[in-house]
Amino acid sequence: MRAYLLFALKRLLQLTAVVFAGVSAAFFISRLSPISPVESIIGRVSGNSSFSPQAIESLRSTLNELFGLNIPLHEQYFNFLGRLIVGDLGPSLIAFPTPAMQLVMLALPWTVGLLTVSIIITWLLGNILGGLAGYYQNSRLLKAFGVLAIGVQPIPYYIVAFLMVIIFGFLWPVLPISGGFSMNVRPGWTPQFILSILHHSILPATSLVLVGMGTWFLGMRSLVSNIVTEDYVTYAEIAGVKEERIVGSYVIRNALVPQLTALAMALGGIFSGTIITEQVFSYPGLGTLLIRAVNGGDSTLVLAVSSVAVIAVASAIFVIDMIHPLLDPRVKVE
């Protein structure tokens, strides 16, 4: 137990370093953007009304102070770190004066829900079917699925999303292609609202599952193809162990451990795919919010979304790292 606690402490320190590096990179990249939130506001205000040069200059000075841009860059950076710790990065430009973090917290459950459901379905189906394909190598059905997985796996998430919009939105309009729930349903913990959310999430989740499942299928099939030649599998077959137990306990179970590690490494890419998919389906998650912030020149909101995304992905990887030694006793934690 002591060794595991030391292992957890090391991983926690790594998590802190990764989050610090990620949010720092997000801050400096946002400051390199040619779009100034102050000039964006001034452009909108002056375009609708006539202001004197003195009034515009006074407005510019006030806005620079409001967004913390009237101080040196290093002071802005330390102010950003301090405000990030307390969860207040300032007001959003596109929804002024609503705090940027409040908008992020409203969008975060949609992305987390979509990402969690799609990852669980993708990982389980891909690994189970891949494990069966690796063990039953003469199955025509599983061979056909392998060919399909090879064909779908290289396709980007957004291409599959666009195809599903065309098929189920125009050619065969049976599923909603935009939004998170129906406009005529009142938000709340009611059966109608929950069913509406599930109905609207079918296409975004399916597009993520179709692309992601091929990767896990091919990886698992390759792992199992090697495991079935191991001595302990051969001995189990000779000893008359039931085939279902060999597949489940001897083969797939051992092959899942490296797949769990691969899941931690792939989380960043899956999260990026979710953001793009949300934009295609106008899903009210972080992806849609991020695109709105970029188009509106809202650097505060872009920074808030980026920081939360870094923290969320790094934390998910940390949790997987903590589970790994518990599933595989061969992993040393010293």
N, C-alpha and C positions, 0 to 999 in steps of 0.2 A: 504493500500500500504506500509506503514511504517513497519507493521508486516511482510509482505512478504519480504521486503528488509533485515530485520534482520534475517529471516529464510534463505535467500540466502547467507548472510554473514557467518552464522554458518556452512552451508553446504560447503561453499568455504573453510573455515578453516579445516573442516573434509577432504575435497579433498586434501588439501595441506599436511595434516598429513599422509594420506594414501599413497600418491605418495612418500613422503619422506621415509616412512617406507619400501615401496616396492622397490624403487631403491637402498636403503641402503642394504636391504637383498640381492638383486641381485649382488651388488658389493662384499660383503663379501663371498657369495657362490662361485662367480667366482674365488676369490682368493684362495679358498680351493681346487680348481680343481688340480688334480695331473699332468695335462698336462700343460707344460710351453710353451708359444709362442716363447720364446727365444730359448729354446732347440729344438723346432720343426724346426725353421729356420736353426739353426746350423746343425741339423741332415740332412736336405735336401741339404744344401750347401756342407757340408763335404762328403756327399755320392756321389756327382757328381764330386768333385775335391779333390785333395790332398792339405791340408793346414798344416802348422806347428802348434805345440801347442800354440806358441806365437800369431800367426795370429788368431786362434780360440778364444783365450782368449780376444784378442783385439776386435774381432767381438762380443763376448758375452757382454763385457763392453759397447760397443756402442749400442747394441740392448736393454740392460737393461735401458740405459739412454733414448733411443727413446720411449720405452713403459712405462717409469716412474716407473720402478721396482727397481731402485737403491736408493730409499729413504724409510724411515719407513712406515709401513702400514697406520698409521693415517694420514700422509702427503699425501699418495696416495689417501686416501678417500676424503680428502678436495679438492685435485686437481681434482678428479673425479666429485665432486659436482659442482665445478666452471666451468669445461669444459662442463658438462651436461647443465648448464644454457645457455651457448652460443652455444650449439649444435655441439660441436667438441670433440669427445672422442679419436681422434687420428686415425692413419692409420689401415686399415684392414690387417691381415696377409695373408689371402687367395687371396686377390686382391691388394696387396701392389703395389704402395703407395696410392691407393684410400682410402679416409676417410671412416670409418665404417658407419657414419651417412648418407653419400651419398648413400651407398648401401641400407641402411634401407629405406630411402626416395623413392628409386626406387621401392622397393618391397611393401611398405606400401599401395599404392593405390590398388594393386591387392587384398590384404587381406581385406581391408576396403570395397571394392566393393563386393567381394564374401560374406563377413559377413553381410553387410547391406541388400543385396538382399535376402539372405537365411533367415535372421531374420524376415524381413517384411513378406515374403511369409509364413514362418512357423507360426508366431504369428497370422497373420490374418486368415489363413485357419484353424489352430488348434482351435482358439477361436470361429470362426463362426460355424464350424461344431460341436464343443463341445457344444456350446450354443443351437444349434438346437436339438442335441441329448438329452440334458437335458430337453428341453421343450416338444419335440415330443418323448416321451419315448417309444411309441409303434411302431415307424418306424423300419421296418426290415432292411432297407438299412443302417440307422444310427447305429443300433445294430451291424450289420456286420462290419461296420467301427470301432466301439468300440472294437470288438474282435481283429481286425487287429492292432489297435493302441496298445492294451495291449501286443500283440506278438512282435511288432517291437520296442516299447519304451525301453526295457532293452538292446537291442543290441548296442554295442559300435559303434561309428562313423566309425572307420577304417574297421570293419567287413563288414558293408554295402558298403563302398567304394570299398573294394576288390571284393565283389560280383558283383558290377556294372561294374568293370573293366573286370571281366571274362565274364559277359553276353554281354555287349555292345562293348567289345574290341576283343573278340575271338569267342564266340558263335554266336553273331549277330552284326558284326562290322559296326555299322551305326553312331557311335559318336566317336570323338577323346578322347583318354584316357590319354593324357599327353600334357603338355605345356599350354601356355596362349593364343596363337594364331598360325596360320599356318606360316610355315617358308617362304612360297612363297608370303606372304603378307607384304607389306612395312608398318612399324609403322607410324601412323599419324591419324589425325581426318578425316578419310575417311570412307564412308559406308562399304567398303570391310573389313577394319581393325576392325571396330566396330562389324560387323556381325561375323567376325572370333573370336573375344573375347567372344561374346555371345554363339557361337557354342561350344567353348572349356570350357565354364563355366557351361554347362548344367549338366554334370555328377557330378562335385564337389558340385554344389548347390543342386542338387536333393538328393544326399546322406545325406546332412545336413538337408534338409527339411523332408525326410522320418523319420529320427530318432527323430528330434526335435518336429515334429507336434504331435506325440503321447502324449508327456508330456502335451502340452497345451490343447489338446483335452480332456484328462482325467481330468485335473484340472478344465477346464471350465464346463464340464458336471456335475461334482460334485457340483460346485458353483451354477449353474443354477437349479439343482435338489432341492437345498435348497431354492432358491429364489422364485420358482414357488409356494411354499406353504405360502409365505408371504401374509399378509392381503391386501396390496395395489394391488397386482397382482389379487387376488380374487375379490376385489371390481371393478377393471378395467374390468374383464371378465363379472361380473354381470351387469355393467353399459353399456355393449355393445360396448366397445372400440374395434376397429379392431384388429384382431389377429396379423397382421404384425406389428402394432404399439406396441402392448404389448411385442412381442418378441424383437423388436429392441430397443424401448425406455425404457421399464420398466424392462426387464430381462437382456438381453445381455449387455446393456450399464452400468448397475450397477455392473454386474459381471466382467467387464473389469478392474475396478479400482484395485482390488487385483492382477489381472493378470499382470498389468503394474508394480506393485511392485515386483512380482515374476520375471519379465523380468530383472529388475536391479540386482536381486540376482543371476540370471542364466547366466549373460553375461560372467563371467569368464570361466565357463564351456563350453559355446558355442565357445568362442575364442580358447580354448584349442582344441576343436573338429575341428575347422577350420584349425589349424596348422597341426594336424595329417592328415586331409583330403588332404591338399595341398601336403604333402609329398607323399601320395599314387598316386596322379594324376600328380606329378611333376609340380605343379602349381607355377608360379614365385612369390610367396608371402613371407611373413615373416616366415612361417613354413619351406619352402624349404631352405630359407636363414639360418635359425637357425640350421637346421640339417647339412648343409654344414659347418657352423662355428664350431659346436661341433666336427664333424669328422676331421676338419682341425686344431683343437686346437687353434682356433682364439678367445681368451678370450675377446678381445676388441669388436669384432663383436657380440659375445654372449651377452655381457653387453649392447651393443647398442640396440639390438633387445629386450632384456628383459625390459630395461628401457622404451622404446617407447611403448611396450605392456602394461606395468603397467599404464603409463600415459593415453593411449588411453582407456583402460577399465574403469579406475577410472573416466575419463572425461565423458564417456558415461553414467555411473551410476549417475553422478552429474546432467547431463541434464535431465535424467528421474525423478530424485528427484525434479527438478525445475518444471517439467510439472505436477507432481502428484497433488499438491494443486490446480492448475488451473482446473483440470478435476473433482476433488471431493471437493465440498465446505465443506464437513464434516471434512476434514483434517485441523487441527489447525496448524497455522504457528507461534503462539506466542512462 
